[in-house]
Amino acid sequence: MTANLMNDTQVALDAQWMPFTANRAFKRAPRLLASAKGMHYRSSDGRRILDGAAGLWCVNAGHCRDEIVDAISAQAGEMDYAPPFQMGHPLAFELADRLVAMLPAGLERVFFTNSGSEAVDTALKMALAYHRARGESERVTFIGRQRGYHGVGFGGISVGGIETNRLAFSGQLLPHVAHLPHTHDLEHNAFSRGQPAWGAQLADALETLVADQGAATIAAVIVEPVAGSTGVLIPPTGYLERLRAICDRHGILLIFDEVITGFGRLGASFAAERFGVTPDLMTVAKGLTNGAVPMGAVFARRDIYDAVCDATQSGVEFFHGYTYSGHPLACAAALATLDLYEREGLFARAASLEQQWETAMHALRAAPHVIDVRNLGLVAGIELAPRAGAVGARGFETFVKCFEHGLLARVTGDTIALSPPLIIEPAQIDEIASILRDVLGSVS
Ligand SMILES: Cc1ncc(COP(=O)(O)O)c(C=O)c1O
């Protein structure tokens, strides 16, 4: 181990191959988090860091909540693990029931995974299995969207719309995939407050794809209602409604990837509720357990479950599952999390803070480099002008300086994404804006 690979915790950094990280640069100048409580992290050098990102869009109820910690710890002592194949345990069924009670009408079945990526691949398989069960096994094409992020499984990167997530893997993708255009257009929509007024017609590209490919070959359309990972892209008014109508017209399933938007982020239980558009399948993760234990899920229309089950005479109906599907610790964490969301009215709280959030974020319009501000619920994207020949450099420098100034933000390209825990206090909204304004003043 070399001296410059040591840090203030005296932990050697060489061995871990870090995900989605510039490993060599990080290990030269690490940013290490040591503990967390409520709205704050503490860095390994003892600084308080205001969490403007809910960790990674996960920690909607704030960090290290006693109720969740206690539930996990009690469950670890009671039953640490239970096999999920041909066996079950009550907590997983209880959790599925609780979730169905929160979902838009029609979504009545829950399949547990361990992550958003797994939820996405599971939902894609469900779509194929459903069509096959109904005698439409030629429906194998998936339609994703440019700038979509659906995790990192081969299914997810295929339907996702991020080139860099594919380039290193020699084109080994799902074979039948097409993409819709994304909806981000600064010329028409810069500095929109809430949903942009322009852009619903972009959904009509789906009709064109249907005409090109033939409706009878298309299994499903998958979109994030609000795209987070590619820089907070808010759907234009009427856009999701149009996608829904076109899917209905052609017997195509609509999948909403709500890994980021689920569990209160938009001031409603799910984006589906906020926008009044119900998908046929929905993927979630992150806020499901407040990030405390890995867990994801797919919510399915009841008749999708019925069709797949009824297609099999006896025995296993869906050849898919994970060793840790419905893990007892994750179930305990999720149930305690749902209790907290409900008891503290956190989704309504997010809705009640939206106006202040919007005002504070849009005031950053006057800060240096800002070319767009967009917001919905407790999410905002602050897009910066890229440096000539160095896309992403200014965004990354801003992210690093925010951390040095006591704010955890998220950066994608030159967009700073903010999504604080829903327990944020009004004064902390102003603090986020103030740190970001100062930092932008110091970034070249
Ligand atoms: C919309 C969306 N889908 C899927 C994923 C993948 O989730 P995970 O990282 O838990 O696999 C993410 C992660 O950020 C996401 O934002």
The ligand as a Gaussian input file, in Angstrom:
#p B3LYP/6-31G(d) Opt

LIG

0 1
 C      -34.893000       4.720000     -12.469000
 C      -33.891000       3.740000     -11.957000
 N      -34.017000       2.443000     -12.266000
 C      -33.158000       1.527000     -11.817000
 C      -32.100000       1.885000     -11.027000
 C      -31.142000       0.850000     -10.562000
 O      -31.280000       0.619000      -9.218000
 P      -30.124000      -0.182000      -8.423000
 O      -28.928000       0.708000      -8.434000
 O      -30.735000      -0.389000      -7.081000
 O      -29.889000      -1.447000      -9.157000
 C      -31.930000       3.227000     -10.665000
 C      -30.808000       3.640000      -9.817000
 O      -30.556000       4.795000      -9.587000
 C      -32.844000       4.177000     -11.156000
 O      -32.708000       5.475000     -10.882000

